[in-house]
């Protein structure tokens, strides 16, 4: 069994999930190496992914992702 990366999509980005899932999307660990490749895997435009966290810590597009990690992706959020 291949280890997996878990991807959570928030703020409407779940529309890019093949199953329409907000939480618990899975990618085989050998399919992606960077945050950018995670976005590409789900066909999420970079301009829509404004905040990316790896295990709760801010990440950039070039940051490495490894099996067992949780990637959370958020669009630009406003409020007030």
Secondary structure by P-SEA (a helix, b strand, c coil): cbbbbbbbbcccccccccccccccccccccccccaaaaaaaaccccccccbbbcccccccccccccccbbbbbbcccccc
